[in-house]
Amino acid sequence: LTSGLTYCSHGVRMKGGQAEDCEAPMETGEGDQGDRYSPYRPGALAACVCTPGTTCRSVISKANIASVAGTILLRIALGTLLERFG
């Protein structure tokens, strides 16, 4: 990430040479300090996902267009089949 923060606040757990999940913190607790006890840092992702220079906006736009096109084609196909076969 360009911010220098990692998503895993306590390190990454590896399995078979690949990242499996974030390491759990050694302590557990509840209350206002819940972020300190969470293995994840979601704020690190939210700040960098759709920043200038990334293609996430175009990917989301293309996915929306594909979704609408698929819905239209499916409705035409099912409408034709229902008209013919009842």
C-alpha atoms as a printed R data frame, in Angstrom:
   type eleno elety resid chain resno       x       y       z
1  ATOM     1    CA   LEU     A     1   0.000   0.000   0.000
2  ATOM     2    CA   THR     A     2   1.234   3.488  -0.725
3  ATOM     3    CA   SER     A     3   0.413   4.621   2.813
4  ATOM     4    CA   GLY     A     4   2.934   2.176   4.269
5  ATOM     5    CA   LEU     A     5   0.251   0.569   6.446
6  ATOM     6    CA   THR     A     6  -0.508  -3.117   6.117
7  ATOM     7    CA   TYR     A     7  -3.984  -4.587   6.343
8  ATOM     8    CA   CYS     A     8  -2.827  -7.113   8.947
9  ATOM     9    CA   SER     A     9  -2.037  -5.200  12.122
10 ATOM    10    CA   HIS     A    10  -0.183  -8.104  13.808
11 ATOM    11    CA   GLY     A    11   1.527  -9.780  10.825
12 ATOM    12    CA   VAL     A    12   0.520 -12.355   8.234
13 ATOM    13    CA   ARG     A    13  -0.011 -16.074   8.883
14 ATOM    14    CA   MET     A    14   1.561 -18.137   6.106
15 ATOM    15    CA   LYS     A    15   0.519 -21.625   4.984
16 ATOM    16    CA   GLY     A    16   2.396 -23.468   2.264
17 ATOM    17    CA   GLY     A    17   4.306 -20.335   1.241
18 ATOM    18    CA   GLN     A    18   1.141 -18.294   0.702
19 ATOM    19    CA   ALA     A    19  -0.620 -15.799   2.932
20 ATOM    20    CA   GLU     A    20  -3.577 -17.458   4.632
21 ATOM    21    CA   ASP     A    21  -4.894 -14.842   7.064
22 ATOM    22    CA   CYS     A    22  -3.828 -12.142   9.484
23 ATOM    23    CA   GLU     A    23  -2.200 -13.192  12.754
24 ATOM    24    CA   ALA     A    24  -4.443 -12.860  15.787
25 ATOM    25    CA   PRO     A    25  -3.267 -10.588  18.590
26 ATOM    26    CA   MET     A    26  -1.842 -12.226  21.704
27 ATOM    27    CA   GLU     A    27  -4.260 -10.381  24.022
28 ATOM    28    CA   THR     A    28  -8.015 -10.296  23.780
29 ATOM    29    CA   GLY     A    29 -10.287  -7.608  25.056
30 ATOM    30    CA   GLU     A    30 -13.458  -5.675  24.508
31 ATOM    31    CA   GLY     A    31 -14.643  -2.123  24.725
32 ATOM    32    CA   ASP     A    32 -13.481   1.096  23.120
33 ATOM    33    CA   GLN     A    33 -10.057  -0.319  22.288
34 ATOM    34    CA   GLY     A    34 -11.481  -3.008  19.993
35 ATOM    35    CA   ASP     A    35  -9.220  -1.977  17.109
36 ATOM    36    CA   ARG     A    36  -6.153  -2.786  19.188
37 ATOM    37    CA   TYR     A    37  -7.384  -6.359  19.574
38 ATOM    38    CA   SER     A    38  -8.428  -6.875  15.969
39 ATOM    39    CA   PRO     A    39  -6.081  -8.681  13.577
40 ATOM    40    CA   TYR     A    40  -7.299  -6.435  10.727
41 ATOM    41    CA   ARG     A    41  -6.822  -2.757   9.913
42 ATOM    42    CA   PRO     A    42  -9.712  -1.927   7.518
43 ATOM    43    CA   GLY     A    43  -8.830   1.766   7.528
44 ATOM    44    CA   ALA     A    44  -5.643   0.936   5.600
45 ATOM    45    CA   LEU     A    45  -7.672  -0.463   2.699
46 ATOM    46    CA   ALA     A    46 -10.398   2.160   2.665
47 ATOM    47    CA   ALA     A    47  -7.859   4.930   2.212
48 ATOM    48    CA   CYS     A    48  -6.160   3.447  -0.833
49 ATOM    49    CA   VAL     A    49  -8.602   1.319  -2.825
50 ATOM    50    CA   CYS     A    50  -9.973   3.955  -5.208
51 ATOM    51    CA   THR     A    51  -7.198   6.505  -5.309
52 ATOM    52    CA   PRO     A    52  -6.043   8.258  -8.481
53 ATOM    53    CA   GLY     A    53  -3.882   6.018 -10.608
54 ATOM    54    CA   THR     A    54  -5.819   2.837  -9.828
55 ATOM    55    CA   THR     A    55  -8.307   1.185 -12.137
56 ATOM    56    CA   CYS     A    56 -10.977   0.375  -9.573
57 ATOM    57    CA   ARG     A    57 -13.446   2.956 -10.864
58 ATOM    58    CA   SER     A    58 -13.274   1.588 -14.405
59 ATOM    59    CA   VAL     A    59 -13.573  -1.993 -13.128
60 ATOM    60    CA   ILE     A    60 -16.678  -1.095 -11.125
61 ATOM    61    CA   SER     A    61 -18.165   0.736 -14.131
62 ATOM    62    CA   LYS     A    62 -17.511  -2.210 -16.443
63 ATOM    63    CA   ALA     A    63 -18.996  -4.630 -13.885
64 ATOM    64    CA   ASN     A    64 -22.151  -2.506 -13.662
65 ATOM    65    CA   ILE     A    65 -22.479  -2.391 -17.457
66 ATOM    66    CA   ALA     A    66 -21.992  -6.166 -17.696
67 ATOM    67    CA   SER     A    67 -24.596  -6.716 -14.987
68 ATOM    68    CA   VAL     A    68 -27.212  -4.607 -16.772
69 ATOM    69    CA   ALA     A    69 -26.433  -6.182 -20.151
70 ATOM    70    CA   GLY     A    70 -26.687  -9.682 -18.674
71 ATOM    71    CA   THR     A    71 -30.008  -8.862 -17.046
72 ATOM    72    CA   ILE     A    72 -31.445  -7.535 -20.316
73 ATOM    73    CA   LEU     A    73 -30.263 -10.559 -22.312
74 ATOM    74    CA   LEU     A    74 -31.588 -12.993 -19.715
75 ATOM    75    CA   ARG     A    75 -34.994 -11.298 -19.646
76 ATOM    76    CA   ILE     A    76 -35.231 -11.426 -23.442
77 ATOM    77    CA   ALA     A    77 -34.246 -15.112 -23.506
78 ATOM    78    CA   LEU     A    78 -36.594 -16.126 -20.679
79 ATOM    79    CA   GLY     A    79 -39.421 -14.034 -22.085
80 ATOM    80    CA   THR     A    80 -39.107 -15.776 -25.443
81 ATOM    81    CA   LEU     A    81 -39.027 -19.222 -23.820
82 ATOM    82    CA   LEU     A    82 -42.034 -18.465 -21.628
83 ATOM    83    CA   GLU     A    83 -44.037 -17.171 -24.588
84 ATOM    84    CA   ARG     A    84 -43.319 -20.311 -26.590
85 ATOM    85    CA   PHE     A    85 -43.594 -22.975 -23.908
86 ATOM    86    CA   GLY     A    86 -45.976 -21.342 -21.525
